Amino acid sequence: MRAFLLRRLALAVPTLLGVSFLVFALAHVGGDPARAIAGEKASAAEVESVRREYGLDRPLVVQYFAYLGGLARGDFGRSARSQKPVAAELREHFPATVELATAALLLAALFGIGAGIIAALRPGSLADLAVMSGSLIGVSVPVFFLGMLALFAFQGRLPGGNRLEFATVFTASRTGFLVIDALLAGRADVAREALLHLLLPACALATIPLSVIARLTRASMLETLSSDYVRTARAKGLSTSVVALRHALRNALVPIVTAVGLQYGTLLSGAVLTETVFSWPGIGSYVVDTIRGKDFIAMQGAILVIAACFVFANVAVDAAYGWLDPRISRG
C-alpha cells in the first residue's frame, strides 16, 4: 500500500510542474506583465522600473526556473496589488474555501448516497422517479442562479453567506477554520453562527455533486444488487436493508469514492461563482480579484494551489481505492 501511494505521489510531481509551466506561460502570453503591474497610465520609465524590480527583464527561462526555486522554498512571490507575500494571502483565503467545500461535500455525500440507495432499492417507484428527476434538475441549474434564488428565498431568515470575520470573534486563529476554532475555544454560540453563515453557500455548492453522486450510487447499487452473491444472501433470508448495507454497499462504493474524491477537488477549484454570489472570502474570490487587478503573480500562486488540491484529491481517491479493493494497490 505504501509503495502504491508513493507511486501516485511521484506521478503528481510532473503534473504540478506542467501546471506551473502553463500558468507561467499564460501570464506572459496575455501581455506585458510589467505594464499590467505598473498600470496603463504609467510612463515608460515606471514600467521599466517595475520590470527590473520583479526580474521581468531576464530571459523567460531564467524567470521560470527562479519561479520554481521560489516555489520550492514556499515563496509564491509578492502581490503587485497589496505588496504582501502571496503565500500569506493564500493562507488567509484558503481555509475559507476548504471549510465551504468540505461542508458542501459532506452534504452531497450524505444525501447523495442516501438518495441513491433508496432509488436503487425501489427501482421504478415514485421515490426512484423523484431521485432521478431531482438529480437531473440539480445538474442542469447553474450554481449562481441557485445561489441568488437561495438568497432571495431565505432573506432575513438565514445569513446570506459572507463568512464571519475572525477579528470580530478571536484575537488569533488556531486552525484558520472558524467552526473548528469556535469549538476549540468552547464558543458554541460562535460555531452555530458560523454554521448558519455557511449553510446557504454550502447547499448551493453541494447541488451538482449531490446530483452526480445520487445517480452514480443508484447505478452502482443496481449493478451490485444483481450479482450472484447478493442473490445468495437474499436466498438465505437476509432482509433487504442488511443485504444492501452489509453486502452490496462496500462493493458499490469504489466508483462512488471516485466521484466523491473528484467532486471535492472540483469544489475546491470551482467555487468561484458560489464565493462571488455569497461574498465568501475564499480562494475563488481571491482569483477573481487577482484577475481584475491584473496581478499575475498572485494569480499564478492561486491557480497552482487550486491545481495542487485537485491533484492530491486524486491521490486520496487512489488511497481509498487501495483500502476498498486491495487488488488495486497490488496491481
HELIX and SHEET records of a PDB file:
HELIX    1   1 ARG A    2  VAL A   29  1                                  28    
HELIX    2   2 PRO A   33  ALA A   38  1                                   6    
HELIX    3   3 ALA A   44  GLU A   53  1                                  10    
HELIX    4   4 LEU A   60  ALA A   72  1                                  13    
HELIX    5   5 VAL A   86  LEU A  121  1                                  36    
HELIX    6   6 LEU A  126  SER A  140  1                                  15    
HELIX    7   7 VAL A  143  ALA A  153  1                                  11    
HELIX    8   8 PHE A  166  THR A  168  5                                   3    
HELIX    9   9 LEU A  178  LEU A  184  1                                   7    
HELIX   10  10 ALA A  188  LEU A  225  1                                  38    
HELIX   11  11 ASP A  228  ALA A  235  1                                   8    
HELIX   12  12 THR A  240  VAL A  242  1                                   3    
HELIX   13  13 VAL A  243  ALA A  248  3                                   6    
HELIX   14  14 LEU A  249  SER A  269  1                                  21    
HELIX   15  15 VAL A  272  VAL A  277  1                                   6    
HELIX   16  16 ILE A  283  ARG A  292  1                                  10    
HELIX   17  17 PHE A  296  LEU A  324  1                                  29    
HELIX   18  18 PRO A  326  ARG A  330  1                                   5    
END                                                                             
